[in-house]
Amino acid sequence: MSSTSFRIRRLGPTDVLALRQLNAMFSAAFEDPESYGGAPPSDTYAANLLAKEHIVVLVALSGGDVVGGLVAYELEKFERARSEFYIYDLAVAEAHRRQSIATDLINTLREIAAQRGGWVVYVQADYGDEPAIALYEKLGCREDVMHFDIAVESAAR
């Protein structure tokens, strides 16, 4: 286990290279090279995403290396003038785990959410991912829900 210091930084539109490093780290952490590297978007597309206020991309940097990261989306609500923040991806490189990086990433997102009028940050975890479940239970309350993926293909009419 490495014991290096790190700093958390939100990426902006000029940080496409750091976003690519984050995707490479996600690819290794999630063991999913096809999703995170199989068809990378153009620099213009990536920069446009990073410019959007409702998309939050945070990285943990050790030196110049991305050692952890979080991608979250702000979802504006209709029932009240408030937002929810959904953590879509969160990972820390294996050599840098157990150093509070994930907790610091989430706490940074919580600060951003508070500044933007958010009322909750939520995240999903897979059954069996005990380290993630332990982290999320430490920071919040657990709700057991079902998740469904609905294909986008046109429905036959």
C-alpha positions in Angstrom: 0.0 0.0 0.0 1.3 3.4 -1.0 1.2 6.2 1.5 1.4 9.3 -0.7 -0.4 12.6 -0.3 -3.0 13.7 -2.8 -5.2 16.6 -3.6 -8.7 16.7 -5.0 -9.5 18.9 -8.1 -12.6 19.4 -10.2 -11.9 19.1 -13.9 -12.9 21.8 -16.4 -12.9 22.1 -20.2 -9.2 22.4 -20.5 -8.6 19.1 -18.6 -9.2 16.6 -21.3 -5.9 14.8 -20.7 -6.7 14.4 -17.1 -10.2 13.0 -18.1 -8.5 10.5 -20.3 -6.2 9.5 -17.4 -9.3 9.1 -15.2 -11.0 6.9 -17.8 -7.8 4.7 -17.9 -7.9 4.4 -14.1 -11.6 3.6 -14.2 -10.9 1.0 -16.9 -8.3 -0.8 -14.7 -10.3 -0.4 -11.4 -13.6 -1.7 -12.9 -11.8 -4.2 -15.2 -13.8 -2.8 -18.1 -11.4 -1.6 -20.9 -14.1 -1.7 -23.6 -16.5 0.8 -21.8 -13.7 3.2 -20.8 -11.4 3.0 -23.7 -13.0 1.2 -26.6 -14.4 4.2 -28.4 -13.1 7.4 -26.6 -15.0 10.6 -27.5 -13.3 13.5 -29.3 -11.4 16.1 -27.4 -14.2 18.6 -28.3 -16.9 16.3 -27.0 -15.0 15.7 -23.7 -14.2 19.4 -23.3 -17.9 20.3 -23.8 -18.9 17.8 -21.1 -16.3 19.1 -18.7 -17.7 22.7 -19.2 -21.2 21.8 -18.0 -21.9 22.8 -14.4 -24.3 19.9 -13.8 -21.6 17.4 -14.6 -19.0 17.1 -11.8 -15.7 15.3 -12.5 -13.4 15.2 -9.6 -9.9 13.7 -9.6 -7.5 12.8 -6.8 -4.0 13.7 -7.9 -0.7 12.4 -6.4 2.0 14.4 -8.1 0.7 14.6 -11.6 -1.0 11.2 -11.6 -4.7 10.6 -11.4 -5.1 8.0 -8.5 -8.8 8.3 -7.9 -11.9 10.0 -9.3 -15.6 10.5 -9.2 -18.1 11.4 -11.9 -21.5 12.8 -10.7 -24.5 14.3 -12.4 -26.8 17.0 -10.9 -30.4 16.2 -11.4 -32.7 19.1 -11.0 -36.1 18.3 -9.5 -39.6 19.3 -10.4 -41.3 18.8 -7.1 -39.1 21.3 -5.3 -36.5 23.8 -6.2 -33.6 21.6 -5.4 -31.2 19.0 -6.9 -30.0 15.5 -6.3 -26.4 14.5 -7.2 -25.9 11.0 -8.5 -22.5 9.5 -8.3 -22.1 7.5 -11.5 -18.5 6.4 -11.2 -16.2 6.3 -8.2 -12.9 4.5 -8.0 -9.4 4.6 -6.5 -6.4 3.0 -8.1 -5.5 -0.2 -6.2 -2.1 1.0 -5.0 -3.8 4.1 -3.4 -6.7 2.6 -1.6 -7.3 2.9 2.2 -6.1 6.5 2.3 -9.4 8.2 2.5 -9.3 9.2 -1.2 -12.9 8.0 -1.9 -14.2 9.7 1.3 -12.5 13.0 0.3 -13.9 12.8 -3.2 -17.4 12.3 -1.8 -17.0 15.0 0.7 -15.8 17.4 -2.0 -18.9 16.5 -4.0 -21.1 17.2 -1.0 -19.6 20.7 -0.7 -20.3 21.3 -4.4 -23.9 20.0 -4.0 -24.5 22.3 -1.0 -23.2 25.3 -3.0 -25.6 24.4 -5.8 -28.7 23.8 -3.6 -28.5 20.1 -3.6 -30.3 18.2 -0.9 -28.9 14.7 -1.3 -26.0 12.8 -2.9 -26.8 9.2 -3.9 -24.8 6.2 -5.2 -25.5 2.6 -6.2 -23.3 -0.3 -5.1 -23.2 -3.8 -6.5 -24.0 -6.7 -4.2 -20.7 -8.3 -3.0 -18.7 -5.0 -3.3 -18.1 -5.0 0.4 -15.5 -2.1 0.5 -17.9 0.2 -1.4 -20.9 -0.8 0.7 -18.9 -0.2 3.9 -17.8 3.2 2.7 -21.4 4.3 1.7 -22.9 3.0 4.9 -20.3 5.0 6.8 -21.4 8.2 5.0 -25.1 7.7 4.6 -28.2 5.6 5.0 -28.8 2.5 2.9 -31.9 2.0 0.8 -32.4 -1.3 -1.0 -33.8 -0.6 -4.4 -33.9 -2.4 -7.8 -32.1 -1.0 -10.8 -33.4 -1.7 -14.4 -31.6 -1.0 -17.7 -34.2 -0.3 -20.4 -32.9 -0.5 -24.0 -33.2 2.6 -26.1 -33.9 0.8 -29.4 -37.1 1.7 -31.1 -40.1 -0.2 -29.9 -42.0 -2.1 -32.6 -45.3 -0.4 -33.3 
